[in-house]
Amino acid sequence: MEGASLTSLKVAHIYELGPLEDGVLLGGIEVALLELSRALARLGHEITIINGASRGASEFHIGDVTVKTLDLAGSMRRTWDPANLRLGRQLTFPFATLAADLSGFDVYHGHFYTSGIAANVLARRYKGTPVNTLHGSYYDIWRYIEPPVIASGYRLVERVLAPSLARVSKIQIHTGEYFARRVIQWGGPAAKVQTIHNGFDPQVFNPRAVPSDVLPHKPILFTARRLVEKNGLEYLISAMPDIVASNDAQLVIAGDGPHRSYLERLVARLNLAGDVSFIGAVPHSKLPGLIVASDIIVIPSLMEASSLFLIEAMACKRPVVATNVGGIPEVLDTDCGVLVNARDPDALAQGIKQLLSDQRLQNKLAINAYRAVKESLTWDNIARMTEEAYLKAVGACQC
């Protein structure tokens, strides 16, 4: 196999959510996990994704990647929600992994906190190597999205668990440097903490993707987000009256989640029914056409790591307006896009109007964004960096 590793590893990726049997994916972490798994398989590794069941325990294949879904007394089926990772699922899933026979892997790679704990326990049980990935952090924004007592509890959990998992894992990978630095400040061992950003598939996300024909024939502002408070859609919607006052533009929102009814009421209250469209959850395979058919991509999040949607938009050579938070400026600097303050509808409106009124600036930023990611952030490159981390963790790296 071209580009295959000299050392083939059996790797278990452990996460509460995962791809369905038909391959349909909705959440960013699930997409990233499958794409990384595919790229690692191309390097010659044997990859299994272990996740909680949506319908019942099963095992199936997506290309060269095995997917194993677990259940424990129906707990996974009852907590299944494709738009939201429920706390009950997070707390129950490790017990489902411990009840199953998951022997025979060289690397047990847990994603986020409870799966990271499960990976460590499984690695010790079966004499494998534990690896942990933290896909960002809400530490700075819990107070905006949860009541004070709950927010304080979550902040304490992150502050304790993140460095603790770094200490007990062989390697802790972060998809955003901003949180990797913080974990080290909290006492995580610097030698074990490293950053590997998310990536994109250049065969799918590129400027030559066939544009979708479902969008209106007017300037389109497009975003694909889970409809949860963290993703800041209310601030983008609140910016729309200022935008449409001087521009014939429409905001199209792809995604679903528990915040949807609130956002729809906000649209009605602001008399934006003709200016904002909700198109629901969109399979990942449909995103390239929607991105290339749009004029400006908007990411109004309160916090992000290395946003998968951001990288894919840049790979499709589209101009981006995004909030200057977390790992976003690690990928999108001011030569590649417009960065604005989070939780600020006026700033979002000004950034979007600036691009709508300046086609040359749109083109310049889109070209720079494309150049910034087109080679460095392909999934094949991300897989090679991950492979090196694995080999270092198992003691087989000669680098």
N, C-alpha and C positions, 0 to 999 in steps of 0.2 A: 504493500500500500504506500503510495507516494506521500512522503512527509511523515510516515508513521514513526512513533517513538521506538527506541531500542528496548525500553522497559514497558511492558504492557501491564496495566493495573486493572483490578476489578474495583469499581468505585460505586458506592451507594450514595445517591443524592437524596437527602431526607428533608421533606417539607410537607406541611399540612395540606396544601392544595397542589393540584397537578393537572396534566392534560387529561381530557376525556378520551374514550376509545376511538372516537372519530377524529381525534387530533385537534378539536376546537379548543382554543385558548383565549382567555379574556384578560386575566391579570398580568401585570408587568413582570412580577417575580416568576410566575409559572412560565411565561414566554422565555424569559432569560434563562431559566433552568433547563428548558428543553433545548434551546438553541446552543447553550454551552455543552449540554450532553451530546448533541449531534456532532459538534465540532471535536469534542474529545474522542468520540467514537471514530471519527475520520483519522485521528492520530493513532488508532489501533488499540484504544482502551475499551474495556467491557463495562458499559455504563447501565446502571439500573436506577430509575427514579422511584422512590418509595414515598407514597403519599396516602392521605386519608381517602376512603372510598366516598363516592357520590351516590352510588346505587347499591353497591355491595362489593365485597372483596373479590378481586380478580387479578389476572395478569395478562398483559397484552404487549404488543410491540408497535412502536412508531419508527419505521426504518430500522436502524441498527440499535435503537435504544429500547430497553425493556422498561415497562412501567408496571409496578406492583402496587395495588391499592389495598389498604388494610382497613379492617373494621374491628370493633370490640364492643360486643353486646349492642350493636346498632348505634353506638355513639357518634360515629363518623357520618352516617347517613342523616342522623337527626340534626347535625350541626353544619350540613353542607349548605354553602351560600357562595355562588361563583363571584359575587360582587363584593364580598366582605369576609375577612378572616375573623371568625367569632372567637371570643375569649374562651368559651367552653371547648371549642375545637382545639385551641392551642394547649389547654390544660389536659385534655384527654388523649391527644394524639401520641405523646411519648409512651403511655401505657399500652397503646395498640402496637407500637413498634416492639416493645419489650415482650409482649405476648406472642409475637410471631418468631419464626425461625429465620433470622437474617444473618446467618453465618456465612463465611467464605469470602468476605470482601477485604481488600487491602486497605481501602480508605473509606471511612464513614464520614460523610460530609453533610453536616447539619446546617440548615439555613434559618437564620434568626435564633431566638432564644430557646424556646422549649425543644425545638428540633436539634439545636446545638447541644442541649443537655442529653437528649436521647442518643445523639451520635457519639458522645463521649462514653456513655454507659455501654452502648453496644460495642464500641471499639475495645473497651476493657474486657467485656465478656468474651469477645471472639478474637482477641489478640490482634486487632487491626489498628489503624492510625486515625485518630480523630482530627477533623478539620471543621472549622466553623466559619460561616460567612454572615456578616451583619449587613443587610441591605439598607443602610441609612439609619436615622434616628429621629424621633419626634421630641427629643429631650427639651428643645427650646420652644416648642409650640404646644405642649400638652395643655398649658393654661388657657389656650384659645379654643380647644376642642373638647375639653372635659371639665366637669365641676372641680373646684379647687382641691377637695380632699382626694378625689380619684387622680387628678393630675399630679399631686404630690406623691402619691403612691407609685404611679408609673415612673416618675422621675427617679425615685429611690430604687425601683427594680432595675432600671437601665444602668444606674450608677454602680450597682452592686454586680449585676449579672455580666455586663459587657467585659469589664476587666477580668472577672473570675473565669469566664469562658476563654478569654485569651490566655490565661495562665495554664488552664488544664488541657487546652487543645494544643496540637503540635504547631498549627498555623491558624491565625484568624485573619480572614480576608474581608476587606471592606470595599464596597462599590463607590464610596465617597471618601476622599482624603480628610474632609472636615471632621468626620466622626472618628476616623482612625487616630488623628492627633489627640482628640479628646480622650479616647480610651487609654492612650499612653499617659496622658496627664492624670488620669484616675488611677494609675498604677499598673496598667497592662504592660507586659514586657515588650519593649520596642522591637526586639529581635524576632518576635513572633507575629507582629502586626504588620500587614502590608495592604496596599490598595491596588485593586484590579477593577477598572471601570467595566460597565456593561458594554455591549457591542451591537452589531447589526449584520444582517446577511446581505452582502452586496448583490447577490443574484436576485433578491426580492425587493430590497429598498434601494432604489437608484433613480436618477432623473428620467430614465426611460420607461418607468412603470406606466401602465395604461391608465389614464385618468378615469376616475369614476364618473358616470353620467347621471348620478342621482342628486348632485348638488345644484342649487339655483344658478342661473346665469347672471351673477353679479359678484363683486368682490367678496370673497369668502374668508372669514376668520374661522379657523378650525382648531378644535382641541379634542383630544381623546383622553378621558380621565375617569377613574372610578368616582362616582358621585358621593363623595364623603367630604367632610369639612376641611380636612387636611389639604385638599387639592384646590381650594380657593375659588371655586366657580362663582360663588356669590359676589365676589369683588369684580370679576370679569363681567358678569351680568350687570352689576351696578355701574360699570363704565360705559355700557352700551348707549344710554340716552345721549351722552356727550358725543360719542362716535357717530351715531346715525343722524345727529343734528346737522352734520356737515358732510356726511359720506353715505352713499347708497351701498352699504355693506350689510352682510348678514353673518351672524355667529351661528355656527353649527357645532353642537356638542354631541360627541359619541361617548357612550358609557351608561352605566346604571349603578345604582347603589342606594343606601338608605336616605341620602340627602335629596333625592330626586323630587319628591313632592314639595319640599321647601323651596327648591330652586324654581320649580314650575309656578308656584304661588308668587315668587318674587318677580318672575317675568310678567305675570298677569298684573301685579300691582304697579309695575313700571310701564305698563301699556306697550310691551315689547313683543307681543304675540307674532307680529309679522317680521320681526327682526332677529329672533332667537329660535332655533330649531333643536329639538332633542331627537336624535335618531336611534337611541337605545344602544345596548351593548353590541359591539361590532367584532366579529372574529378577527384575530390578528392578521389573517391572510387578506382581509379586505382593506387594511389600513394603507398600503402603498398607493392604491388608486385614489383614496380620499385625500391623502397628503398632497400628491402631485396636482390634484384638481383644485387645491386651495391656494389662496393668494398669500395668506400670512398664518403661521402656526403660533398659537398662544398657549403658554404654560404659566398659569397664575398661582402656582402652588405656594403654600405656606412653608413647605420643606420638601426637598428632594435629595436623593443621592445622585448618581449619574443616571438621570432619567432616560429610560429606554426609548420612550416616545420622542424625547428631544434628539437623541442620537439618530433615530430613524428619520426624523424630519430633516436633519442636517444632511444625511446621506442622500435624501431625495432632492437636495438643493433648493430648499424652501427657506425664506426669511422667517426668523423667529423673534417673538417678543416673549421674554420670560422673566420671572422674578429672580432677584439676585440673592438666592438662598442656597445653603447646603453645598452640594456638589455641582450645582448648575454652572457657576462660573469656572469650575475646573475643566469643563468641556466647552462652554460657550463664552468666549470673552467678547469684549466690545467691538472687536474687528469682525466678529462672526454673527452678532445679533444685538438686539436691544435689551438691556437689562434694566429692570425697574424695581422699586421697593415693593415688598409683599404687603398684602392687606391694604392696598392703596388704589382705589378705583381711578382717581385722577391721574396717577402715574401710569396706570395701564392704558387709560384713554389717550394720554399724550404720546406714549410710545407707539401705540397702534396708529394714531392719526399721522404721526411723523412718517411712518412707512407708507401708509395709504397715499400720502401726498407726494411721495418721492420714489418713482419707479427705479431710478438709477441707484438709489440707496438699497432698495429691495434686491436688485440684481447683484450689487457688490457684496452685501452681507450673505446672500445665498451661495455665491461662488466661494467666498471665504469659509463658510460653514462646511461646505462639501469637501473642500481641500483639507480641512482640519480633521475630518474623521475617515475619509475614504480608504485610507490604508491602515492607519494605526488602530482603529477600533472595530475592525472586522472580527466576527466571532472566531475565525481561525487564529488570529493573533491573540485574542483573549484566552482561547483554549491553550495555546502554547505557554502563556504566562501562568495559567492555572496548573498545567502539567508540571512546570518547573517547581511551583509551590508544593505540589504533591510529592515529587521526587525528593525535594529537600526534606519534607515532613517524614517520609518513610526511610530516609537515609540513603537513597539511591542516586542522589544528584551529584554529578561530578563537575558542577559549575563553580 
